[in-house]
Amino acid sequence: MPNPSRGRIIDPRIHGVTADVLRKRTDRPVAVTSPVLEWAAIQAAAIANPFGRALYDWEYEIVHDVFRSSLDASRIRIVETRIMNAPTTLGNQIRVPPGWTFERDNKPVLVHECAHVWQYQTRGTSYITDSVYHNASGAIATGNRNVAYMNYQLTTTSSISDFTAEEQATIVGDYYEMTQIHTTDPKPDWVTRRSRDMAIYERLMTQVRASRPQEDSMIYQRSLMNQPTPGMDFQSPGTQGFAPVMPLLEIRFRGL
């Protein structure tokens, strides 16, 4: 919970929502996810658009500078598609409209979307359910889905795992903007307000960078119910028993 003595930051980037509504709203990571639906979305995207380009050298440099060894940027693919209007990340795919560029003002968008890749590579597919839920609930409750992104509150005891998927990605993107783009005056109002917590951002980024990416096969295996015991082989053909089954719904507890 935010520390009352610090005061609550009302982010000026959230338009059309009263400060009173924002003060009363506190999002938390979802506890129930749907691994089977999350993997279906990733596989459908891979089938519909199996190809994509790797990051350009300058994009790779930005991503590596932000995430260090916590993200395998070589696995990221930028896929142009007409199905979605805004950049959207499914697994290692960042899906963008035709002709989209991450140059100029869109560099923070690249960092934000790569934060979702980081979530996938280090924690699996649960970020998809979390993102969809908070985007929808924020838009329904306030009429502005930006509350799912920019209404996060930092405290001296905050951990990156305290925040929702979109809040995590926004925190990483905001850190990049404040340290690499808005470094001279005059700064946007939101930067002036948020930069007071730079020490907390630095600590959260240390947590992000301490993670290590997993292989896609391991992420998939972790999403299965009845996973094989570590160190044991899969059952050989003809052996009786149930094959691993991916659950429709899964309850997740903090730290797992």
N, C-alpha and C positions, 0 to 999 in steps of 0.2 A: 504494500500500500504506500502511496506517496507520503512523504514526511510533511505534515501540516506546516511546520516552521519554515519550510523552503518555499511554500506557495506553489500553486499549480500554474504551469505554463499554458496559456491559451495560444495555440499556434495560429498566426494571422493568415496562413495559407488555407485554412478551413473557412470557406465563405458560406454565408447564409445559414449558419447554425449559431444560436445564441451561446454566450459564455456559460450561462447557467446549465444548459443542456450538456455542454462539453464537460463541465465540472462533475456532473453526476454520472457520466459514462466512463466505465473502466472495463476494458476488454481483457480477457484471459485466454490463453491457449485452449483449444477445444480438447476435451477428454475422450471423446468418442470419434473415431475415424473410420473410413471405409477403404481398407487396402485393396479390395477387389475392384472397386470403382476407380480408385486412384491409378492402379496399374492399367486398367482398361483405357483410361484417358491417355496415358503415356504411350501404350502400344498402338492405339488408334492414330495418334499423332505421328508415330514412327512409320506406320503403314501408309498413311495419307501423304506424308512428305518425308520419305526416307533419306533424302539428300539435303545437304546444307553446307554452308561454307564454314571453315574454321575462323577463329578470330584473326583479324588483321594484326600485324605486329604491334601497332600503336594501341590497339584494344587490349592485346595480351599484356602489354606493359602496365596499363592502368589496372587491370584485374589482378595481376601478380603483385603489384605494389600494395593493393588493398588487402588481399586475402593471403598472400604469401603461400605457404605450403598447405594451407587448409583446404585448398580447392585445386582440382586437376583441370586447369583451363584448356588443356589439349583435347578434352572430351567434349567441349562445348561446340555446338553447331548453331549457326544463325540461319533460320529457315524463313523464307518469304512465303506468306500465305494470305489469301483473301478472306479466310474464314473469320479471323479476329481482327478488330480495328486497332487495338493497342498491343504493344509488346506483352507477351504472355510466355511463361516458362513452364514447360512440362519435361521433367527429368533433366537431361542435358541439352534439350532443345530450347532455344529462345526464339519464339515465333513472332515475326514482325510483318507489317504490311509491305506490299511491293514498293521498292524504292526507298525504304526507310534507311536512315543513316544514324549512327551513334556519335557523329561528329558534333562539334560546337555545344549547344545547350543540352544535347541528349546524352552527354557522357555520364551524368548521374543516373540516367535511366539504365544504361549498361551496367553500372555497379549494382543498382537495385535488382535487376533481373538476375545478375550473377549471384546475388545473395540467395535467391531461390535455388539456383543450382547448388550452391554451398549447402543449403538445407537438405536438398535431395541427396547429395553425395555423402553427407555426414550423418543424417538422421532418417533418410528414407522418404517415402511419398506422403507422409502425414501433412506436410505443409499445404498440399492441394486442398484437402478437406477444410483445414483451418482457414485458408485464404478465401475460399468460396463462402464459407459460413459468415466470416466477419465482413466481407464485402457486402453480402446480401443483408445482414442484420443492420449494418451501419446505414445503408441506403434506405432501408425500410423505416428505421427508427428516426432518422434525421433528415432524409432527403438528399444526403451528400455522402457518398461512399468514401470520401477523403478522411472521414473520422476513423476509418479502419486503419489508416496509414499514419496520420500526423497528430493524433491525440495522445500519443504515448507520453508517459511521465517518468523521468529518471529520478532515482533516489541514490543516496550514498551506499545502499545495500543492494542495488539492482544487479541481477544476473541476466545474461542474454536470454536464458531459457524462461524468464518471467514474461516475455513478450510474445505476442502473436506472430504468425509468419510474416504478415505485411508490416507490422511494427518493426520486427527484426530487420527486414530488408530496407525499410525507411531509415532506421538508425544508422545502418552501414552507409547508405547513400548520403544521408545528411552529414555524416562524418567526412566523407569524401569531399562534398561540396564546401564544407567549412574549412577544411585543411588544404584543399587544392585549387579551389575556384574563387571563393569569396574571401580573399586574403587581404584585400585593401579596402579602404573606405571610399565611398559610402557602401555599407553592407545592407542587404535586405533586412527588414525588421525581424523576420523569423531567425536569421543568423545571429543577430544581436542578442535575442532572447535565449536561443539554444546554446550559444557558445559559452555561456556562463557555466555550463555543465561539461566543459571539455575534458576535465579530469575523469569524469564518469564515462564519457565516450571512449577515452583511451583505455580504460579498464575493460569495457565491454569488447572493444576490438582485440584486446589481448586474449580474451576468452574465445572469440571467433577464430583467431589465428592459431590457437592451441589445438583445434580440431584437426583431424586427418581424414581425407576422403576414402571411401570404401569403393570397391569394385561394384559394378551394377549387379553382378551375379550374387554377391553377398547381400546387397540391399534387398534383392528379390527374396533370397532365402530367409532373411530376417522377417519378412512380411508374411511368411507362411505359418500356418498353424500346424502343430505336430512336426516341428523341424527336427532333423536328425541330431542326435547328441554329438557335440563337437568331438572329433576324433574317430567317429564311427562312419562306416561306409553306408551309402544308400542301399536299400534292399535289392538283392539281385533279382532278375526276372524269374517269375514263378514262385517267389516267396510270398506267403500269405501275409496280409496286413494292409493297412490303409496307407494310401499315398498322401503326401503332404497336401493340405487344402488351404487355400488362402481365404481368410474370413471375410464375410460381407461387412461386419462391424467389429471394431476392436476398441477396447477400453485401454487408454494409455495413462500411466501414472508418472508423476514428476520424476525425472532422472532416469527414465527407462526409454 
